[in-house]
Amino acid sequence: GQNIDQPTEMTATEGAIVQINCTYQTSGFNGLFWYQQHAGEAPTFLSYNVLDGLEEKGRFSSFLSRSKGYSYLLLKELQMKDSASYLCALRAGNTPLVFGKGTRLSVIA
Amino acid sequence: DTGVSQDPRHKITKRGQNVTFRCDPISEHNRLYWYRQTLGQGPEFLTYFQNEAQLEKSRLLSDRFSAERPKGSFSTLEIQRTEQGDSAMYLCASSHESPGQPQHFGDGTRLSIL
């Protein structure tokens, strides 16, 4: 089976940097995805990591360490609109994604 | 490309009734997924199709739930004899077959059982 753990809630200040961690256990690791979900809306794709290292996409970056079963999502220059839930999702083999419970981020002025 | 669309957006029904939801995926995607999401949780996998073939069903999926994708395009999810615990957001997603391709989600159908 697969297990994903991420913090339930985080708060950060507008303009700051925040790091959302995700740890996982799985066999047959085949990729880790990050999604953003605003309240009442669909999840939207942010990033994908399958090899170790950092993937940067504008204000958002995602890091993966397969040996440690660890990923993080880094958000820079936080804006109020970044207040949302951030979902870590795992793929093992060619199976459908397994999602964590999500981290609810609140950005305050 | 209009994205993944789901219908209806909201459904309120009495316990014991049957409900059916529809999902229209992105047209060039051959995989289609159904998830269920409750408040404070991530999406929970229910079932998925590759073209018209249903490849996997969650062990958590009761036999009251059935899904079809008859022509490999749109899909329907039916819940028979609904129960209070079925109240949730039902999300549909589609993707290409390749493992690195992200799933694109529709806005979901919110089901409320009275």
Interface residues (C-beta under 8 A of the other chain):
Chain A: N30 G31 F33 E41 A42 P43 T44 F45 Y48 V50 L87 A89 R91 N94 T95 P96 L97 V98 F99 G100 K101 G102
Chain B: V4 Y33 Y35 G40 Q41 G42 P43 E44 F45 Y48 E56 L91 P99 G100 P102 Q103 H104 F105 G106 D107 G108
